[in-house]
Amino acid sequence: MDPVSDNTDIYWPEDEEPQVPPIPPELDGPWGPIRLYNEASIGNELECARWCSRIGLLRPPSCRRHKINRELIARGDRHPVWWCPGCRDRKSACEDTIFEDANLTIGQILLLAFSWAHGLSYEATRSNLIMERGQTGPTNQTIAHWFDLFRDRIIGVTDHLRLAAGQIGGPGCIAQIDEALIGRRKYNRGRVVEGTWVLGMVASDGRLRLAKCPGNRRDRRTLEHII
């Protein structure tokens, strides 16, 4: 942290206070690759898509004609589709999502996101994605592409990113706190530059809070105010 300055102003507009829905119960608690594989049904594309729908990663579009929500159904070895039982109209479940036009399964992309969020190496990431004997996993180029995509998605919502609200931690619960610079790489090369400083707080029970540092300030008074 920077030394405390007597003329440091802490500015936190009321309309920037964290105000978003709570974390879905399915995401509560600590996570590991085994829990993700089991609970998200990584090996079953249809069940994995249904899990993503329950936590809000995939949202069922209503049928304009019948005014009812569509159902998820399998489509061979391709991504599932939203199907209207009334008119039998179909729409890709991955349309307008990060899964769209991907050559990987939804489950593999979830494992990539998990690996990126935990800062795993390419080798460890590749190991997480090998589901059957004889598979080699994605190439370094594929992993790098998805890691960059996840990073860009986070950067794109940094200005209004708020995860849940309220106090975390408490008796018997440890909260870890750290700051990170989230920014874009110039021409997609070299180190991260021109970013936004974000303070992250995660409790041992899995609850998470993120807050943008006002004015990119990281002095003691500003960070203690956020905390």
N, C-alpha and C positions, 0 to 999 in steps of 0.2 A: 504493500500500500504506500501511497505517497504521504509525506508528512502532513500533519494537520495544518491548515492555513486559516488564519483568523478571518479572512475576507472571502472564505468559500461560501457560495450561495447554493443551497440545496433546493432545486426546483422540481416539483413533482405534480403536474396538473391533475386535478381531480378526475378528469375524463380519461386519464391514462392508468388509473388503478386497475389491477388485475380483475377482470370480470368475464369469466368463461365458465362453461358447464364443468362439473366435476369429472375426474377421470373415471371412465367406465369400470364397473366392478371387475370385469374380466382382465383389466390391466393392473389391478391393485397388487402390491407386494413385490418382492424382488424377483428378477427374471434371470434365466439362463437359457442356453440353447436347447436343453432337453425339455424344459417347460414349454418353450415356444413351439418346439416340434410337436409335442403332445397336444397342447391346448389349441393350437391353431391348425391341427391336422395337416401338417406340412405335406405329408405324402398323398393326400387326397385333394385334388384341385377344387372339387365342388364344395367339400366341407370347409376347406380353407377359405374359399370365397364367402361362404356363409358366416364364418367367424369374422372376417373383415367387415362384413355388413353389420354384424352385431356391435362392433366397436366403432363404426362410423367411417371406415376407410372406403367402403363401397356403399352407395346409397341407391335404393331402388327407385327408378323413375316411374311415375304414375302413367297409366295408359290414358291418353287424352280422350279416347273414344269411350272407354268403359269406366274411367275415373276410379280405377282400383290399382293397388300396388302390384307390380309384377313379381313373379317367382323366379328364383335362381334354379336353372337346370343345367345339366352337363351338356357338352358339345364335343364328344370324342376326345381327342388329345389336345384340343384348343381351350382357350379360356371359356368359362361358363358364360351363359347369356341370361339376361332378364327376359322372362317369357310371360306374355299376357294370356291367361287361360280363356279369355273371352274372344279375342280376335286372333290369337296365336302369333301375334307380332313379336319379333325378337330384337333385342338390342344387346350388344356386347356389354358384359358386366364391367369391363375395364375401360370403357369409353370415357374420355375426359378425366382420367385418373393417371397416376404415375405408372400404373401397370400397362397402359395402352401401348400397343405396337411393340411389346417386349417379346424377345425370343426365349425368355425364361418363364417358368411357372410363377404364379403368385407367391407360392411358398418359398421359392428360391429368392425372390425379391425381398420377402420379409426377413429371411436369414441374412441377406446382404445388408439390409437396413440395421438389423441387430448388430452385425459385426462392425459396421461403420460407427454406430452409436457407442460401442464399447472400445473403439480405437484399436481393433484387432489388426494384425498384419495381414498381408495378402495371403500368405501361406495358411494362417489360421482360418481366414475367411473361406479359402478354398476347401479346407478340411470340413468346415461346417456345412458346406453345400454338397458334399459327397454323400449320397443317400444309399447307394447300392455298390456292391463290390464290382470293381472294374471301371467305375466312373473316374474321370480325371478332374472334374470340377471346372469352373470358369477360368479363362485366361486372365493374366494380370491386366490386360487391356480392358477386358469386360468389367473386372472389379473396379478399376480406376474410373471407368465411365460412370458406373453407378454411384461410387463414392462422391464424384464430382456433382452428380445429379442431386444426391441427398443434400450436399452442402449448399448448392444453389437454391434448393427449395427452402432450406432454413433461412438463408440470407434474404430470400424474397419476402418472408413474413416477419423478419426481425422487428420492423417498426411497430407491429401490432401484435406481437407474439406474447400471449399470456397463458400460462398453464395453471388452471385451477385458482383457488384463492383460499385465504385463511391460514391459520397457523399449522406448521408441521413440526415434527420432533416431539418432545415431551418426555416424561419419566420412562427410562429404559429404552428410549429411541434416540439414536445418534443422527444428527444432521450434518452432512458434509457440505462445505461451501467453497466455491472457487469461481474465479472470473475467467472469461475466455473472449478472445477477439474473433468475431465472425465477419469475414469479408471476402471479397472476390479477388481472384488472382488476375493480374494484368495479362491480357492475351492468353488466359488459361495456362500461364507458365509462372514458374518461380514461387516465391513465398506469398502468403496471403497479405494483401495490403488494403488500405482505405476501408477498414471495417468498423463495426460497431461493438463496443464492449458490453458483454452480457454477464450478469451475475447469476450463477446457477446454484440451486440449493436442493439436495436430495436427501431424504430421510432413509433410515435403514429399513423402513417398511415399504419403500418404493415410491412414496409420494414425492412429487417434484414441483419446484417453483423456478421460474425464469423471470428475470427483470432486466430491462435495458438500463444501463447506467446513464442518467440524465446528462446530456452534454458530453458524453464519453468520459466523464470524470470518474476517477477511481481513488480519490483521496479517502482517508479514514472516515470522516464525517459522512460523506455521501454513501459509502458502502454500509456503514452502521445504520444509517437511516433506512435504507432498503431492507436490511436484515431485520 
